[in-house]
Amino acid sequence: MKEELNIIIQAQYPLIYLVTSEEERAEQAISTIAQVLKPQRRVYVWTVTHGIVEYGQPRNVSQHNTVSPEAAIDWIIRQREPGIFILKDLHPFIDAPATTRSLRDAIASFKGQQKNIILMSPMHQVPIELEKEVVVLDFQLPDMAELNKVLTSHLDHYRGRRLTTEAREKLLRAALGLTKDEAEKVYRKAQVTTSRLTEEEVDIVLSEKKQLIRRNGILEYIEEDETIDAVGGLEELKKWLKQRSNAFTERAREYGLPQPKGMLILGVPGCGKSLIAKTTSRLWGLPLLRLDMGRVYDGSMVGRSEANLRNALKTAESISPAILFIDELDKSFAGSAGSGDSDGGTSSRIFGSFLTWMQEKKSPVFVMATANRVERLPGEFLRKGRFDEIFFVDLPTPEERRDIFNIHLSKRRREDISRFDLEQLAKMSDGFSGAEIEQAIIAAMYEAFAQDREFTQLDIIAALKATLPLSRTMQEQVTALRDWARQRARPAAASVAEYQRMEF
């Protein structure tokens, strides 16, 4: 981005709109560019509080009567020497007729002169009168190299503490998406909290990113205490995820591996699709962002929904590497095909924008989506190359049901679960999903709690017999999903995957 800004300044673009909240870092970059230009250019900074001040000079050394935007721009026009003029936070005034006219006058007067006005603001707001005259640039957040300088400076401050190469990389990747100031603060926070700075403090660094998500409003930062071992069964899916736990490291790039794009998990409701997505965040050590499509749609203004999606995806990219979690994808984009009659085509445009982003994204954002009704998914989602893999999560096998009982009973009665016959419980719960097994245990506990006694094997069996599982109430739907997935998706259960390999 700095190279592009350098080229635009040398090409004598009169008006540049630089979108950034990092004023100091952007000013330093512009000053560096100005010093290498021939001839060198002086840099001036305008604010509504101090008027025009030459960069590097005290604020009290300001140009007389340049506080108002019109007076400042008039002063800039009257300068004969080459220069770069930074106007900070002009967006509240830019729609005023006098300010817009002054900027257009400045643009006309700059022809043949080595002068540039840079509008610096965290908001992108350009009036229609200036759209043909301005070039808009996003000042990118610090990359790994810049963050490495911040981390090195911090470690030197604390008597030159050393980090392993792997620990340093984890801390730097965790800070990607933060501004330079935010990175400095969060490294100090980790130091103060634990009196040290190691790779174990990655969680403290990641916590700073929650603030970015809260400000966005459409994305939700999800924290999951459970590990992937808390998911019963699904060994084939777990193996696939564990193999890619270091897929976003520099070592993987040096090996020649591409960054994973994403995965789609289809399956019967209640069989652990959402839980596996959430626990992957801890396994990979990446932040998990949930994209709520319900918050994306906004009918208050034309184009607002599309802007919401762009902003959400931009925020996800800014804090990458990250996992973007979309739960129940089939409901999010089910109506995209015929949305022209219902919402003026908004759903179709959002769907198209999302597909384009998935296809063209270069940032390490791993899309993890779940779905229950495959027939509702647009065909574009299912073509090869959109996702790295499509997994099918079926109803748990007897071995998986035994593991699920073991996990849930161990959570609630850690001291002793030997009194439960897990083999019998697994046999009695044929056709039950993991969520239904958990609810049967909870129902048994409520029954025993009401009678002021400890729950038993018989209580669980009674709760299982009193439950009609979804596999029976929605038998046709589950059968159709299984038939579709048998030839089109990879089984998440190890035993089924091994059987298919032997059959092949």
Phi, psi and omega per residue, in radians:
M1 nan -0.693 3.128
K2 -1.089 -0.644 3.106
E3 -1.123 -0.724 3.126
E4 -1.135 -0.732 3.103
L5 -1.084 -0.715 3.108
N6 -1.048 -0.788 -3.134
I7 -1.118 -0.755 -3.109
I8 -1.135 -0.683 3.110
I9 -1.151 -0.772 3.131
Q10 -1.141 -0.549 3.127
A11 -1.357 0.067 3.054
Q12 1.086 0.693 2.959
Y13 -1.174 2.152 -3.026
P14 -1.269 -0.553 -3.044
L15 -2.300 2.118 -3.124
I16 -2.164 2.293 3.098
Y17 -1.870 1.948 -3.092
L18 -1.829 1.943 -3.107
V19 -1.548 1.956 -3.140
T20 -2.889 2.673 3.000
S21 -1.839 -0.039 -3.134
E22 -1.698 1.391 -3.059
E23 -1.110 -0.865 -3.063
E24 -1.074 -0.795 -3.113
R25 -1.158 -0.685 3.122
A26 -1.168 -0.708 3.107
E27 -1.072 -0.738 3.132
Q28 -1.092 -0.707 3.127
A29 -1.131 -0.735 3.134
I30 -1.158 -0.706 3.115
S31 -1.094 -0.698 3.109
T32 -1.101 -0.726 3.108
I33 -1.107 -0.757 -3.098
A34 -1.092 -0.557 -3.089
Q35 -1.301 -0.465 -3.110
V36 -1.642 -0.101 3.105
L37 -1.271 2.690 3.083
K38 -2.129 2.013 -0.090
P39 -1.271 2.804 3.095
Q40 -1.089 2.631 -3.109
R41 -2.078 2.525 3.057
R42 -1.440 2.561 -3.111
V43 -1.990 2.279 3.113
Y44 -2.107 2.560 -3.112
V45 -2.170 2.275 3.083
W46 -1.949 2.375 2.946
T47 -2.345 2.714 -3.126
V48 -1.218 -0.256 -3.135
T49 -1.604 -0.506 -3.060
H50 -2.159 -0.106 -3.067
G51 1.305 -2.668 -3.093
I52 -1.576 2.203 3.116
V53 -2.277 2.365 3.084
E54 -1.187 2.407 -3.087
Y55 -1.055 2.284 -3.127
G56 1.659 -0.196 3.131
Q57 -1.643 2.718 3.076
P58 -1.059 2.680 -3.075
R59 -1.145 -0.420 -3.123
N60 -1.349 -0.131 3.088
V61 -1.667 1.168 -3.078
S62 -1.826 2.802 3.086
Q63 -1.319 2.455 -3.017
H64 -1.163 2.338 3.027
N65 0.981 0.859 3.097
T66 -2.160 0.432 -3.114
V67 -1.294 -0.723 -3.133
S68 -1.270 2.561 -3.125
P69 -1.021 -0.706 -3.098
E70 -1.152 -0.736 3.131
A71 -1.158 -0.656 3.132
A72 -1.137 -0.778 -3.126
I73 -1.168 -0.656 3.088
D74 -1.088 -0.698 3.098
W75 -1.104 -0.705 3.138
I76 -1.107 -0.726 -3.123
I77 -1.089 -0.625 -3.064
R78 -1.355 -0.189 3.133
Q79 -1.274 2.419 -3.120
R80 -1.739 -0.417 -3.104
E81 -1.431 2.648 3.032
P82 -1.044 2.550 -3.141
G83 -2.966 2.836 3.044
I84 -2.048 2.204 -3.011
F85 -2.066 1.957 -3.109
I86 -1.673 2.115 3.086
L87 -1.886 1.944 -3.075
K88 -1.531 2.378 3.024
D89 0.886 0.920 3.079
L90 -1.471 -0.169 -3.012
H91 -1.013 -0.544 3.096
P92 -1.195 -0.336 -3.076
F93 -1.878 -0.194 -2.913
I94 -1.195 -0.414 3.128
D95 -1.450 -0.151 3.105
A96 -1.167 2.350 -3.090
P97 -0.962 -0.696 -3.106
A98 -1.163 -0.688 3.139
T99 -1.189 -0.790 3.129
T100 -1.057 -0.771 3.139
R101 -1.130 -0.685 3.121
S102 -1.090 -0.722 3.120
L103 -1.136 -0.679 3.118
R104 -1.182 -0.637 3.061
D105 -1.116 -0.715 3.127
A106 -1.102 -0.752 3.131
I107 -1.033 -0.761 -3.140
A108 -1.142 -0.619 -3.087
S109 -1.374 -0.297 -3.069
F110 -1.405 -0.129 -3.062
K111 -1.079 2.195 -3.119
G112 1.425 0.020 3.138
Q113 -1.995 2.605 -3.125
Q114 -1.593 1.208 -3.109
K115 -2.332 2.413 3.124
N116 -2.358 2.417 2.963
I117 -1.817 2.227 3.089
I118 -1.992 2.006 3.065
L119 -1.502 2.000 -3.087
M120 -1.908 2.110 -3.078
S121 -2.778 2.630 3.041
P122 -1.332 -0.204 -3.127
M123 -1.923 2.440 3.073
H124 -1.644 1.850 -3.108
Q125 -2.501 1.822 -3.108
V126 -2.138 2.127 3.094
P127 -1.190 2.723 -3.051
I128 -1.081 -0.475 -3.136
E129 -1.149 -0.400 -3.067
L130 -1.862 -0.027 -3.027
E131 -1.038 -0.626 -3.121
K132 -1.391 -0.220 -3.035
E133 -1.819 -0.337 -2.976
V134 -1.832 2.561 2.980
V135 -1.960 2.276 -3.046
V136 -1.821 2.248 3.103
L137 -2.216 2.471 2.988
D138 -1.682 2.117 3.105
F139 -1.369 1.933 -2.993
Q140 -1.189 2.653 3.098
L141 -1.212 2.846 -3.098
P142 -0.999 2.424 3.068
D143 -1.565 -3.050 -3.079
M144 -1.047 -0.668 -3.103
A145 -1.132 -0.755 3.134
E146 -1.192 -0.717 3.108
L147 -1.145 -0.550 3.105
N148 -1.107 -0.654 3.088
K149 -1.127 -0.698 3.110
V150 -1.098 -0.805 -3.122
L151 -1.142 -0.732 3.127
T152 -1.086 -0.749 3.111
S153 -1.082 -0.697 3.130
H154 -1.137 -0.777 -3.134
L155 -1.146 -0.668 3.108
D156 -1.108 -0.607 3.129
H157 -1.118 -0.568 3.114
Y158 -1.726 0.915 2.999
R159 1.053 0.686 2.985
G160 1.091 0.725 3.118
R161 -1.085 2.580 -3.056
R162 -1.837 2.577 3.057
L163 -2.230 2.576 3.021
T164 -1.216 2.797 -3.133
T165 -1.037 -0.716 -3.129
E166 -1.178 -0.734 3.131
A167 -1.128 -0.722 3.126
R168 -1.083 -0.761 -3.119
E169 -1.121 -0.686 3.130
K170 -1.129 -0.735 3.129
L171 -1.170 -0.654 3.127
L172 -1.212 -0.755 3.137
R173 -1.155 -0.617 3.110
A174 -1.131 -0.510 -3.104
A175 -1.541 -0.161 3.100
L176 -1.009 2.361 -3.091
G177 1.751 -0.210 3.076
L178 -1.642 2.679 3.011
T179 -1.279 2.973 3.127
K180 -1.070 -0.774 3.126
D181 -1.108 -0.730 3.130
E182 -1.107 -0.706 3.121
A183 -1.114 -0.745 3.110
E184 -1.065 -0.756 -3.112
K185 -1.168 -0.717 -3.066
V186 -1.287 -0.536 3.046
Y187 -1.175 -0.678 3.072
R188 -1.141 -0.665 3.131
K189 -1.094 -0.772 3.119
A190 -1.104 -0.674 3.128
Q191 -1.142 -0.764 -3.123
V192 -1.212 -0.654 -3.075
T193 -1.176 -0.746 -3.020
T194 -2.087 0.028 -3.115
S195 1.054 0.403 3.104
R196 -2.809 3.032 3.096
L197 -2.488 1.767 3.131
T198 -2.298 -3.137 3.134
E199 -1.129 -0.305 3.115
E200 -1.239 -0.293 3.135
E201 -1.563 0.235 3.109
V202 -1.026 -0.670 -3.131
D203 -1.054 -0.631 3.118
I204 -1.178 -0.691 3.104
V205 -1.149 -0.741 -3.141
L206 -1.127 -0.508 -3.124
S207 -1.086 -0.482 3.126
E208 -1.153 -0.489 -3.119
K209 -1.250 -0.338 3.112
K210 -1.047 -0.596 -3.135
Q211 -1.104 -0.658 3.097
L212 -1.090 -0.697 -3.096
I213 -1.234 -0.730 3.141
R214 -1.075 -0.645 -3.136
R215 -1.222 -0.473 -3.120
N216 -1.223 -0.781 3.077
G217 1.508 -0.381 -3.121
I218 -1.747 -0.617 3.061
L219 -1.548 2.652 3.108
E220 -2.183 2.236 3.119
Y221 -1.477 2.092 -3.067
I222 -1.871 2.255 3.030
E223 -1.940 2.292 -3.110
E224 -2.131 2.139 3.137
D225 -1.385 -0.452 -3.100
E226 -1.294 2.591 3.022
T227 -1.680 3.016 -3.107
I228 -1.154 -0.347 3.106
D229 -1.239 -0.248 3.100
A230 -1.378 -0.066 3.094
V231 -1.649 2.102 -3.127
G232 -1.363 2.294 3.100
G233 1.312 -2.615 3.114
L234 0.949 0.709 -3.031
E235 -1.141 -0.603 3.125
E236 -1.140 -0.732 3.103
L237 -1.169 -0.746 3.106
K238 -1.073 -0.717 3.136
K239 -1.067 -0.745 3.138
W240 -1.069 -0.732 -3.120
L241 -1.237 -0.729 -3.130
K242 -1.135 -0.603 3.108
Q243 -1.100 -0.429 -3.084
R244 -1.872 0.320 -3.102
S245 -1.158 -0.413 3.105
N246 -1.991 0.463 -3.026
A247 -1.251 -0.304 -3.089
F248 -1.784 0.231 -3.126
T249 -1.557 2.846 3.086
E250 -1.139 -0.532 3.129
R251 -1.086 -0.661 3.093
A252 -1.174 -0.657 3.112
R253 -1.159 -0.743 -3.136
E254 -1.128 -0.532 3.114
Y255 -1.263 -0.316 3.141
G256 1.755 0.180 -3.121
L257 -1.458 2.398 3.040
P258 -1.342 2.779 3.090
Q259 -1.285 2.384 3.114
P260 -1.057 2.484 -3.130
K261 -1.555 -0.859 -3.082
G262 2.924 3.099 3.114
M263 -2.553 2.624 3.095
L264 -2.013 2.218 -3.138
I265 -1.948 1.917 3.073
L266 -1.696 2.708 3.060
G267 2.863 3.117 -3.139
V268 -1.259 2.410 3.130
P269 -1.006 2.445 3.073
G270 1.496 0.206 -3.073
C271 -1.824 0.259 2.983
G272 1.744 0.238 -3.108
K273 -1.115 -0.859 -3.116
S274 -1.180 -0.659 -3.128
L275 -1.142 -0.681 3.130
I276 -1.151 -0.614 3.102
A277 -1.148 -0.728 -3.099
K278 -1.235 -0.693 -3.113
T279 -1.304 -0.346 3.063
T280 -1.089 -0.544 3.112
S281 -1.013 -0.781 3.116
R282 -1.240 -0.662 -3.135
L283 -1.079 -0.732 -3.089
W284 -1.586 -0.230 -3.109
G285 1.209 0.596 -3.123
L286 -2.077 2.625 3.067
P287 -1.173 2.515 3.136
L288 -1.903 2.091 -3.119
L289 -1.983 2.154 3.113
R290 -1.670 2.158 3.102
L291 -1.620 1.954 -3.139
D292 -1.616 1.807 -3.097
M293 -1.139 -0.421 3.085
G294 -1.103 -0.554 3.110
R295 -1.421 -0.350 3.133
V296 -1.186 -0.763 -3.075
Y297 -1.249 2.177 -3.112
D298 -2.519 1.932 -3.104
G299 -1.565 0.145 -3.066
S300 -1.207 -0.556 -3.124
M301 -2.479 2.576 3.088
V302 -1.148 2.253 3.133
G303 1.530 -0.097 -3.097
R304 -1.171 -0.689 -3.127
S305 -1.108 -0.765 3.129
E306 -1.113 -0.688 3.106
A307 -1.135 -0.664 3.108
N308 -1.051 -0.770 -3.139
L309 -1.140 -0.761 3.128
R310 -1.058 -0.752 -3.135
N311 -1.137 -0.700 3.140
A312 -1.133 -0.783 3.139
L313 -1.174 -0.631 3.100
K314 -1.140 -0.690 3.099
T315 -1.134 -0.744 3.109
A316 -1.049 -0.730 3.138
E317 -1.176 -0.603 -3.076
S318 -1.178 -0.445 -3.134
I319 -1.917 0.247 3.110
S320 -1.152 2.712 0.103
P321 -1.259 2.411 -3.094
A322 -2.687 2.896 3.056
I323 -1.877 2.160 3.081
L324 -1.739 1.972 -3.020
F325 -1.781 2.143 3.073
I326 -2.084 1.860 -3.117
D327 -1.498 2.435 3.120
E328 0.953 1.073 -3.134
L329 -1.033 -0.540 -3.116
D330 -1.113 -0.541 3.104
K331 -1.427 -0.536 -3.082
S332 -1.170 -0.668 -3.056
F333 -2.140 0.371 -3.065
A334 -1.109 -0.644 -3.041
G335 -1.690 0.271 -3.030
S336 -1.187 -0.544 -3.048
A337 -1.157 -0.726 -3.092
G338 -1.998 0.632 -3.045
S339 -1.378 -0.140 -3.106
G340 -1.089 -0.590 -3.124
D341 -1.425 -0.450 -3.024
S342 -1.708 -0.653 -3.060
D343 -2.386 0.428 3.098
G344 1.237 0.306 3.122
G345 1.522 0.157 -3.122
T346 -1.054 -0.803 -3.126
S347 -1.062 -0.702 3.135
S348 -1.130 -0.697 -3.139
R349 -1.199 -0.711 3.108
I350 -1.121 -0.754 3.118
F351 -1.054 -0.786 3.128
G352 -1.119 -0.716 3.126
S353 -1.108 -0.708 -3.129
F354 -1.181 -0.727 3.107
L355 -1.098 -0.740 3.124
T356 -1.083 -0.734 3.119
W357 -1.108 -0.753 3.123
M358 -1.065 -0.667 -3.086
Q359 -1.276 -0.642 -2.963
E360 -1.830 -0.131 -3.045
K361 -1.116 2.398 3.089
K362 -1.873 -0.317 -3.095
S363 -1.295 2.640 -3.124
P364 -1.359 1.195 3.054
V365 -1.913 1.983 -3.111
F366 -1.589 2.045 -3.123
V367 -1.513 2.108 3.136
M368 -2.086 1.922 -3.044
A369 -2.094 2.574 3.069
T370 -2.132 2.685 3.133
A371 -2.689 2.597 3.107
N372 -1.886 -0.628 -3.058
R373 -1.964 1.680 -3.060
V374 -1.157 -0.502 -3.102
E375 -1.206 -0.304 3.120
R376 -1.536 -0.201 -3.104
L377 -1.362 2.316 3.021
P378 -1.036 2.490 -3.094
G379 -1.046 -0.446 -3.122
E380 -1.087 -0.478 -3.137
F381 -1.261 -0.470 -2.955
L382 -1.673 -0.099 -3.120
R383 -1.231 2.690 -3.118
K384 -1.098 2.435 3.121
G385 1.729 -0.375 3.112
R386 -1.245 -0.797 3.039
F387 -2.060 2.651 3.069
D388 -1.144 -0.637 -3.102
E389 -2.717 2.575 3.024
I390 -2.009 2.022 -3.134
F391 -1.819 2.560 3.053
F392 -1.995 2.144 3.115
V393 -1.764 1.864 -3.125
D394 -1.559 3.086 3.005
L395 -1.034 2.503 -3.043
P396 -1.106 2.515 3.052
T397 -1.298 2.960 3.102
P398 -0.959 -0.736 3.118
E399 -1.123 -0.684 3.128
E400 -1.216 -0.644 3.103
R401 -1.134 -0.646 3.083
R402 -1.100 -0.739 3.099
D403 -1.108 -0.691 -3.130
I404 -1.141 -0.766 3.071
F405 -1.056 -0.754 -3.133
N406 -1.063 -0.756 -3.123
I407 -1.126 -0.850 -3.066
H408 -1.259 -0.631 3.098
L409 -1.227 -0.632 3.122
S410 -1.155 -0.577 3.104
K411 -1.116 -0.653 -2.994
R412 -1.697 -0.425 3.132
R413 -2.427 1.264 -3.034
R414 -1.106 -0.551 -2.995
E415 -1.237 -0.557 -3.051
D416 -2.804 1.938 3.010
I417 -2.091 0.143 -3.137
S418 -1.172 -0.320 3.138
R419 -1.311 -0.135 3.114
F420 -1.730 2.383 3.076
D421 -1.585 1.671 -3.051
L422 -1.170 -0.570 3.123
E423 -1.102 -0.744 3.132
Q424 -1.170 -0.724 3.138
L425 -1.116 -0.691 3.108
A426 -1.114 -0.654 3.129
K427 -1.226 -0.688 -3.108
M428 -1.257 -0.340 -3.059
S429 -1.791 0.497 3.108
D430 -1.030 2.247 -3.129
G431 1.568 -0.020 -3.132
F432 -1.570 2.537 3.021
S433 -1.507 2.970 3.120
G434 -1.075 -0.695 3.121
A435 -1.143 -0.645 3.141
E436 -1.229 -0.607 3.070
I437 -1.119 -0.782 3.120
E438 -1.055 -0.749 -3.134
Q439 -1.178 -0.563 3.085
A440 -1.139 -0.708 3.094
I441 -1.118 -0.755 3.133
I442 -1.108 -0.720 3.107
A443 -1.086 -0.703 3.113
A444 -1.126 -0.668 3.125
M445 -1.163 -0.694 3.095
Y446 -1.124 -0.689 3.131
E447 -1.082 -0.807 -3.133
A448 -1.241 -0.635 -3.138
F449 -1.110 -0.660 3.128
A450 -1.153 -0.441 3.132
Q451 -1.743 0.150 3.078
D452 1.000 0.889 3.111
R453 -2.586 3.007 3.115
E454 -1.436 2.459 -3.125
F455 -1.334 2.680 -3.009
T456 -2.241 3.136 3.078
Q457 -1.037 -0.735 -3.113
L458 -1.123 -0.599 3.106
D459 -1.100 -0.724 3.135
I460 -1.176 -0.735 3.133
I461 -1.083 -0.740 3.113
A462 -1.080 -0.705 3.115
A463 -1.157 -0.661 3.102
L464 -1.124 -0.737 -3.131
K465 -1.196 -0.454 -3.138
A466 -1.461 -0.090 -3.081
T467 -1.830 2.323 3.025
L468 -1.768 1.853 -3.023
P469 -1.184 2.781 -3.124
L470 -1.088 -0.505 -3.125
S471 -1.113 -0.325 3.089
R472 -1.738 -0.687 3.136
T473 -1.239 -0.515 3.126
M474 -2.080 0.786 -3.006
Q475 -1.056 -0.748 -3.099
E476 -1.117 -0.734 -3.130
Q477 -1.150 -0.752 -3.137
V478 -1.141 -0.717 3.123
T479 -1.106 -0.750 3.132
A480 -1.122 -0.677 3.129
L481 -1.156 -0.722 3.116
R482 -1.109 -0.742 -3.135
D483 -1.101 -0.684 3.137
W484 -1.174 -0.764 -3.017
A485 -1.310 -0.382 -3.041
R486 -1.014 -0.636 -3.100
Q487 -1.901 -0.094 -2.998
R488 -2.114 -0.183 -3.088
A489 -2.357 2.811 -3.133
R490 -1.604 2.246 -3.120
P491 -1.190 2.442 -3.140
A492 -1.436 -0.383 -3.130
A493 -1.484 2.358 -3.076
A494 -1.118 -0.705 -3.086
S495 -1.131 -0.696 3.123
V496 -1.208 -0.721 3.128
A497 -1.095 -0.728 3.131
E498 -1.143 -0.677 3.115
Y499 -1.108 -0.728 -3.136
Q500 -1.154 -0.643 3.108
R501 -1.130 -0.719 3.106
M502 -1.152 -0.658 -3.141
E503 -1.159 -0.650 3.105
F504 -1.171 nan nan
